[in-house]
Amino acid sequence: MRQDGVVGKAAGRRRASGDTRACPCGSGRAYADCCAPLHGGAAQAPTAEALMRSRFSAFAVGDAGYLLRSWHSSTRPARLDLDPGQRWTRLEIADTERGGLLDSTGTVTFHAHYRDAGRPGTQSERSRFVREDGRWVYLDGERP
């Protein structure tokens, strides 16, 4: 996910917090019981991986506001435009380093699958996360 504000694209509209459909992050839980409380500000991600999963879900449901709020202040773009023609379909976590309850930094390597104009694609990244004001935020990432 690049730092220039052209970070990702999403399809669909933001889902209601009472949504019983499966969470896009792949947890197997309902969106309302998984990433929706994070998106709505009722909870904070306890780990870097949980934040990564919630950010993927935010792309999937079109929640650019959450993406910006969960981005480190030093690397956050001024705005984020999501493309409604791209649909994020599946997240694979390949590796995590640190990023636990007692850590201040962590990395998550992932593969985010999408469809754009009917064609499948994958974005892979090694994302860095840090704590800012006591909460996990996305700092930056590099593509392998």
Buried (B, 14 or more C-beta within 10 A) or exposed (E): BEBEEEBBBBBEEBBEEEBEEEBBBBBEEBBBEBBBBBBEEEEBBBBBBBBBBBBBBBBBBBBBEBBBBBBBEEEBBEEBEBEEEBBBBBBEBEEBBBBEEEBEBBBBBBBBBBBBEEEEEEBBBBBBBBBBEEEBBBBBBEEE
